[in-house]
Amino acid sequence: MGGPLAFWLSALNSLQQPLTDLATALAEEEPESIIHPHPISGPLDIWQRYQFLRYHIDLHRNQVLALGLKQ
């Protein structure tokens, strides 16, 4: 998608606080009762969705870091 590496690192790092806030807000909820549809994976409970987001963010963070090493 282009753009400077510093921008993408900042964008990925900016997601940490919203994800932390979400985990705090959901701490007392029953994870199995909060279902969110995913267009490819189908229905995921909130913790499955949260784990997917963590994986996805880490995947892209590693891609960005690998690009930085190549420069």
N, C-alpha and C positions, 0 to 999 in steps of 0.2 A: 504494500500500500504506500510505501515511500515515507519520506520524512526522516528527520534526524534521529539517531539512536537515543539521544537523551530524552526526546519527546516520548518515545515508546516505553522507555524505562520508567519515566515519571507516570505515564498513563497506567501501566501495570501496577506500580507501587501504590497509586492512589486508590486502588480497589481494596486494599487491606482493611481500612477503617470501616467502610460499609459492610464488609463481610463479617468483621468482628462484631459490629452493632447488630447485625442480623442474628448471629449465633446467640448473643445475649438476649435478644428479644424472644427467641424461640426456645430458650433454655427450659422453660417450665411447660412447654407444649408437648403433646404426644406426637412425635414425628410421623407416625403412621397415619395420623388423622389429617395431615396437611399434604395434599397431593397436588403436584404441579405437572401439567402435561409438557412433555418434551417432543418436538416435532419428529425426531428420529428414534429416540429411545423409548417413547411412550410415557405412561404415567410413572412418575418417580415420587417417593415421599421426600419430605423436605431435606432429610439428612442425605439421602442418595443424591439429590440435586446439589446440595452443598458440597459433597465429595466430588461430584462431577465438575463443579465450578473450580474447586481447588486444583484438580487435575488439569483443567483447561488453562487456567491462569499460569500454572507452573510450566505447562507445555510451551506457551507463548513466551514466557519470561526466558526460558532456556533458549528458545529460538532467537530472541533479541540478543541475549548475551553471546550466543555463538556468532551472530553477525558482527558484534563488536570485536570479537577476537580475530575475525578475518580482515578487519580494516587495519 
